[in-house]
């Protein structure tokens, strides 16, 4: 008989139905979805601001892809976490590393030269990214039975 590999897409962890694990996966999935929506909102905001000045529209749209693509990937990975798939935590971790780097650079830039609303937004995104990474790590350990 062949064993089921829990890291494959669509395969639920054997621990996924335990109450404590469900709580952690809901928390991690919800945090990931919230962060993904925030990143997509930032992307949409950048595109809308680029529409005001069309000469920079191409540059602004390319820059808007930076948080948008990882944000979409984080949304899909968070849905997998909510279903109890170990594969979801692996994907979410990879996206959070990419997002963490972008948010860190954006936060440093906003603190050095940005206006107060940008400073506040970037610090909140940095805290949200770190918190989401912590929740995903806990959910990953719970889904693996550790």
MOHU-V798661 format. One record per residue. N is the residue number from 1. RES is the residue in one small letter. PHI is phi in degrees with one decimal (999 if undefined). Layout:
# MOHU-V798661
n;res;phi
N;RES;PHI
N;RES;PHI
This chain:
# MOHU-V798661
n;res;phi
1;x;999
2;x;-95.1
3;x;-85.1
4;x;-85.1
5;x;-87.3
6;x;-72.4
7;x;-87.0
8;x;-73.0
9;x;-65.7
10;x;86.9
11;x;-96.7
12;x;-81.9
13;x;-66.6
14;x;-65.8
15;x;-95.6
16;x;-64.4
17;x;-94.0
18;x;-72.2
19;x;-58.2
20;x;-67.1
21;x;-68.3
22;x;-59.2
23;x;-60.7
24;x;-66.9
25;x;-69.1
26;x;-63.9
27;x;-63.7
28;x;-66.8
29;x;-64.5
30;x;-65.7
31;x;-64.4
32;x;-64.8
33;x;-65.7
34;x;-62.8
35;x;-66.6
36;x;-61.9
37;x;-65.7
38;x;-63.2
39;x;-67.3
40;x;-66.0
41;x;-64.3
42;x;-63.5
43;x;-63.2
44;x;-63.4
45;x;-61.2
46;x;-65.5
47;x;-65.6
48;x;-63.6
49;x;-67.6
50;x;-70.9
51;x;-69.0
52;x;-67.1
53;x;-121.8
54;x;-63.0
55;x;-68.7
56;x;-104.8
57;x;-59.8
58;x;-64.4
59;x;-63.4
60;x;-64.9
61;x;-65.7
62;x;-65.8
63;x;-65.2
64;x;-67.2
65;x;-69.5
66;x;-57.6
67;x;-84.7
68;x;-70.8
69;x;-66.8
70;x;-63.3
71;x;-63.0
72;x;-64.8
73;x;-63.9
74;x;-66.2
75;x;-61.9
76;x;-68.5
77;x;-66.1
78;x;-67.4
79;x;-63.8
80;x;-66.5
81;x;-62.7
82;x;-61.3
83;x;-81.6
84;x;88.6
85;x;-92.9
86;x;-65.8
87;x;-57.0
88;x;-64.6
89;x;-69.3
90;x;-65.2
91;x;-66.5
92;x;-63.8
93;x;-62.8
94;x;-62.0
95;x;-68.3
96;x;-68.0
97;x;-66.4
98;x;-64.1
99;x;-64.9
100;x;-59.5
101;x;-63.9
102;x;-63.1
103;x;-66.8
104;x;-62.0
105;x;-62.8
106;x;-64.8
107;x;-67.2
108;x;-62.3
109;x;-63.5
110;x;-68.0
111;x;-67.0
112;x;-72.5
113;x;-129.3
114;x;-85.1
115;x;-73.1
116;x;-58.1
117;x;-60.6
118;x;-67.5
119;x;-62.0
120;x;-64.4
121;x;-59.5
122;x;-70.3
123;x;-66.0
124;x;-64.0
125;x;-63.9
126;x;-64.7
127;x;-64.2
128;x;-63.9
129;x;-65.5
130;x;-63.3
131;x;-64.6
132;x;-62.5
133;x;-62.1
134;x;-64.7
135;x;-64.2
136;x;-65.9
137;x;-62.1
138;x;-64.8
139;x;-65.4
140;x;-63.2
141;x;-64.9
142;x;-67.9
143;x;-67.4
144;x;-88.8
145;x;80.3
146;x;-98.1
